Amino acid sequence: METHPIFIYGEHETDYRFNSKHPFNQQRLVMTVDLLRKLGALPEHCVVPPAAAAEELLLSVHSAEYVHAVKTLSGATPHPVWPELAARYGLDTEDTPYFAGMHSVTCRIAGGSAHAVDAVLSGRSPHALHLAGGLHHAMPNLGAGFCVYNDAAVAIQHAKRRYGARVLYVDTDVHHGDGVQWSFYTDPDVCTLSIHETGKYLFPGTGAVNERGEGTAFGTSINIPVEPYTEDASWLECFEEVLVRVAAAFQPDLIVSQHGCDAHAFDPLSHVHCSMDIYLAMPRLIHQTAHHCCGGRWVALGGGGYDTWRVVPRAWSLLWLEMSDHPLVAQLEPQQALGLPPAWLAQWQPHSPVELPMTWLDPPGTLAPMPRREEITLKNRHTKELALLYLP
């Protein structure tokens, strides 16, 4: 019986890569693993390689037609008719272009997330982390937003069908977790909670506060669309109160969380203006909530994050340090200048196009304060109250 959290990772997962110029850069995953290893925080007995998902798992979320299209477009030279059909499946866009081998690698990512659920719900591990997962935009019949198969939805369906679990899905990516929400919009045994930048200005354009679920699932879809240029205090105020109240009301058997780290001010694809402080506080809140409401059962996945060098390795490492109760987490406080491992900085600075941060958290003065802070805070507070409207 394993009593430690597991870290699901295989080097082949970096093959999930659209092209050399695409913003979804898997160097961030390599750098995160290296940072944790140089810190001595990722013992090999915690690392578990993912195995490919059985096709029946994929078909629990995606249509057979879509899976067939993904397989066919995964060949080195698909039949000439298929590139013309790719648009039907969302696989011909600049965001989500088909690529050789995509079925195999994405199937393995889905399998890794399902294995995380098995490890936790079987009782073998208290928590499980799969950073290559979190591909939350894919729809049943459509690739979208850098996502081919929706491993998060596959993992949730697996938890429901094999273990009969009620699942709280918590999505902290700056982009709305639309694929997961719509997959379970009529399912009263899955509650989706997403905090993201408002869709008025950002892909995918959904996640309004009035998207609440349908039928017997009304009230199990909770969205907190925050304003552009939201800063740490307002983001955390919204997230903490809603998370605690939703978990208390829904009483899940398992929390599955998605950890896109693109709400940081450095991220080039969004407009939220948070610092590393939320990536210290947010996993701590989820961890505490899991122990309070569902016996600690927690599966965490990766997600977006497009400042490959300065943000993602730190944010994802903090997630694992929290999940594994590493002593370093207790030493970190907001805006504290505790240094990153010198060996990691020496390894990656020669390759980085920007100056790497020297500390785990952003030192005071790193980010300029935003104008309209009070107005943004009040607007977000109003949105938070609307999100909580139907909770007991």
Secondary structure, 3 states (H helix, E strand, C coil): CCCCCEEECCHHHHHCCCCCCCCCCCHHHHHHHHHHHHHCCCCHHHEECCCCCCHHHHHCCCCHHHHHHHHHHCCCCCCCHHHHHHHHHCCECCCCECCCCHHHHHHHHHHHHHHHHHHHHCCCCCEEEECCCCCCCCECCECECCECCCHHHHHHHHHHHHHCCCEEEEECCCCCCHHHHHHCCCCCCEEEEEEEECCCCCCCCCCCCCCCCCHHHCCCEEEEEECCCCCHHHHHHHHHHHHHHHHHHHCCCEEEEECCCCCECCCCCCCCCECCHHHHHHHHHHHHHHHHHCCCCEEEECCCCCCCCCCHHHHHHHHHHHHCCCHHHHHCCCCCCCECCHHHHHHHHHHCCCCCCCECCCCCCCCCCCCCHHHHHHHHHHHHHHHCCCCC
